[in-house]
Amino acid sequence: MDFALNEEQQMLQASARRFFADHHPLARARRALPWSDPRQQRLWADMAGMGFMALLLPEEDDGLGLSLTEASLVAEEAGRQLVNLPWAASAVLLALWLKAAPRPAPAVLQGAVQAALAGERALHCVADTDAWWDHAGQCSDIVVVRGWHAAAAPLQIAAVDASALPGAGALDPTLRQCAAPQQALQWHTLEIAAEARAHARLAHRLMLAAELVGAAQAALDLSAAYARERVQFGKPIGSYQAIKHQLANAWMGVDNARLAVLYATAALDGTLADARFACAVAELEAIEGALTCTRTAIQVHGGMGFTWEHDAHLYLKRAQHLAARLGGASRALDQVEELALA
């Protein structure tokens, strides 16, 4: 497989990098703005205007008809800037459900995707068994999903007004969470085949892995820049092996993770025989690479890096948060071993 990005993919990645750097710097991520803030709604509308919501939708649904590889490039750049809006759920999971649903698609699903496409609603999907919900107050709606994990159960969704949820910072101060509220929900069944449901779920998890790659790369860039400019005993600290080897290991971690995600997206799009295995490997590499890079960033910055006011902690906490959402490195390793033996 050729891992080199073609010209169109490079242009997409470059435009996404410029967009998120200009519109969502780390200072904004640290503030964890709620959805009720007009700046947050304007950012979501601008993301839709850039076409980020329409990447996976077919042209007949006003989409761009691109692949998961292109989506992962946008996810990586969003992760690099610690974007705290639920892009992966709105632009990937819901879009793939819409593609797999029989036509005409259920009105509740069609309406949700079209609203996200227009930049009017930001939707975050959670399983009905989740005790804690991310993006509480940072999106317009929480889409609660029944049958998320169980292929034999019907897939059902219900919408909850997220703007009214009392979100608060938890492990990741850039994201708001709340305990799952106890309330009656109006459920809608989606007639989607088990194989398509599994495909969408794997794709959504790959986007979280791509976000991990972005956060890892940003932490590595921060560390390398500091190692070049910080002088100790008359030399930049990056010239010392104690620092140089840590940065080299971090670079290998993020590079392995990026290549694993790229292959997994291509394998899932192409329905290759090893797609599930590739996705499990990508999750494992992304978790381990991101945790290595973000921990290294704190070590390289020394005493200054250990203060919570330093940006390195934002990357570490986002990496830990996403790793927890994916089930952690141990679960990913177990999945890799299980699929390898199978």
DAKAKA-V548357 format. One record per residue. N is the residue number from 1. RES is the residue in one letter. D_FIRST is the distance of its C-alpha to the first C-alpha in whole Angstrom. Layout:
BEGIN
N&RES&D_FIRST / N&RES&D_FIRST
END
This chain:
BEGIN
1&M&0 / 2&D&4 / 3&F&6 / 4&A&9 / 5&L&11 / 6&N&13 / 7&E&17 / 8&E&18 / 9&Q&16 / 10&Q&17 / 11&M&21 / 12&L&21 / 13&Q&20 / 14&A&23 / 15&S&25 / 16&A&25 / 17&R&25 / 18&R&28 / 19&F&29 / 20&F&29 / 21&A&31 / 22&D&34 / 23&H&34 / 24&H&34 / 25&P&34 / 26&L&35 / 27&A&39 / 28&R&38 / 29&A&36 / 30&R&39 / 31&R&41 / 32&A&39 / 33&L&41 / 34&P&42 / 35&W&41 / 36&S&45 / 37&D&44 / 38&P&44 / 39&R&41 / 40&Q&39 / 41&Q&40 / 42&R&39 / 43&L&36 / 44&W&35 / 45&A&36 / 46&D&34 / 47&M&31 / 48&A&31 / 49&G&33 / 50&M&29 / 51&G&28 / 52&F&26 / 53&M&28 / 54&A&26 / 55&L&23 / 56&L&22 / 57&L&25 / 58&P&25 / 59&E&27 / 60&E&30 / 61&D&31 / 62&D&31 / 63&G&27 / 64&L&24 / 65&G&22 / 66&L&19 / 67&S&16 / 68&L&16 / 69&T&13 / 70&E&16 / 71&A&19 / 72&S&17 / 73&L&17 / 74&V&21 / 75&A&21 / 76&E&20 / 77&E&23 / 78&A&26 / 79&G&25 / 80&R&26 / 81&Q&29 / 82&L&30 / 83&V&31 / 84&N&33 / 85&L&33 / 86&P&31 / 87&W&28 / 88&A&26 / 89&A&28 / 90&S&29 / 91&A&26 / 92&V&24 / 93&L&26 / 94&L&29 / 95&A&27 / 96&L&25 / 97&W&28 / 98&L&30 / 99&K&27 / 100&A&27 / 101&A&31 / 102&P&33 / 103&R&35 / 104&P&37 / 105&A&35 / 106&P&38 / 107&A&40 / 108&V&39 / 109&L&35 / 110&Q&36 / 111&G&38 / 112&A&36 / 113&V&33 / 114&Q&35 / 115&A&37 / 116&A&34 / 117&L&32 / 118&A&36 / 119&G&35 / 120&E&39 / 121&R&38 / 122&A&35 / 123&L&34 / 124&H&33 / 125&C&33 / 126&V&34 / 127&A&35 / 128&D&38 / 129&T&39 / 130&D&37 / 131&A&40 / 132&W&39 / 133&W&38 / 134&D&36 / 135&H&37 / 136&A&40 / 137&G&42 / 138&Q&39 / 139&C&38 / 140&S&40 / 141&D&39 / 142&I&38 / 143&V&36 / 144&V&37 / 145&V&35 / 146&R&37 / 147&G&35 / 148&W&32 / 149&H&31 / 150&A&33 / 151&A&31 / 152&A&35 / 153&A&37 / 154&P&37 / 155&L&35 / 156&Q&37 / 157&I&37 / 158&A&40 / 159&A&41 / 160&V&43 / 161&D&44 / 162&A&42 / 163&S&44 / 164&A&47 / 165&L&45 / 166&P&47 / 167&G&44 / 168&A&44 / 169&G&41 / 170&A&40 / 171&L&38 / 172&D&36 / 173&P&39 / 174&T&37 / 175&L&36 / 176&R&39 / 177&Q&40 / 178&C&43 / 179&A&44 / 180&A&43 / 181&P&46 / 182&Q&48 / 183&Q&49 / 184&A&49 / 185&L&46 / 186&Q&46 / 187&W&43 / 188&H&41 / 189&T&39 / 190&L&35 / 191&E&35 / 192&I&31 / 193&A&30 / 194&A&29 / 195&E&25 / 196&A&25 / 197&R&27 / 198&A&24 / 199&H&21 / 200&A&23 / 201&R&24 / 202&L&21 / 203&A&19 / 204&H&23 / 205&R&22 / 206&L&18 / 207&M&20 / 208&L&23 / 209&A&20 / 210&A&19 / 211&E&22 / 212&L&23 / 213&V&20 / 214&G&22 / 215&A&25 / 216&A&24 / 217&Q&23 / 218&A&26 / 219&A&28 / 220&L&26 / 221&D&27 / 222&L&31 / 223&S&31 / 224&A&30 / 225&A&32 / 226&Y&35 / 227&A&34 / 228&R&35 / 229&E&38 / 230&R&40 / 231&V&42 / 232&Q&44 / 233&F&46 / 234&G&45 / 235&K&42 / 236&P&39 / 237&I&38 / 238&G&34 / 239&S&35 / 240&Y&36 / 241&Q&34 / 242&A&35 / 243&I&33 / 244&K&31 / 245&H&29 / 246&Q&29 / 247&L&27 / 248&A&25 / 249&N&24 / 250&A&24 / 251&W&21 / 252&M&19 / 253&G&20 / 254&V&19 / 255&D&16 / 256&N&15 / 257&A&16 / 258&R&14 / 259&L&10 / 260&A&12 / 261&V&13 / 262&L&10 / 263&Y&8 / 264&A&11 / 265&T&12 / 266&A&9 / 267&A&10 / 268&L&14 / 269&D&14 / 270&G&12 / 271&T&15 / 272&L&12 / 273&A&15 / 274&D&14 / 275&A&14 / 276&R&17 / 277&F&16 / 278&A&13 / 279&C&16 / 280&A&18 / 281&V&16 / 282&A&16 / 283&E&19 / 284&L&20 / 285&E&18 / 286&A&20 / 287&I&23 / 288&E&23 / 289&G&22 / 290&A&24 / 291&L&27 / 292&T&27 / 293&C&26 / 294&T&29 / 295&R&31 / 296&T&31 / 297&A&32 / 298&I&35 / 299&Q&36 / 300&V&35 / 301&H&37 / 302&G&40 / 303&G&43 / 304&M&42 / 305&G&39 / 306&F&41 / 307&T&43 / 308&W&42 / 309&E&42 / 310&H&39 / 311&D&36 / 312&A&34 / 313&H&36 / 314&L&34 / 315&Y&31 / 316&L&32 / 317&K&33 / 318&R&31 / 319&A&28 / 320&Q&31 / 321&H&31 / 322&L&28 / 323&A&27 / 324&A&30 / 325&R&29 / 326&L&26 / 327&G&29 / 328&G&28 / 329&A&26 / 330&S&28 / 331&R&27 / 332&A&24 / 333&L&24 / 334&D&26 / 335&Q&24 / 336&V&21 / 337&E&23 / 338&E&25 / 339&L&21 / 340&A&20 / 341&L&24 / 342&A&24
END
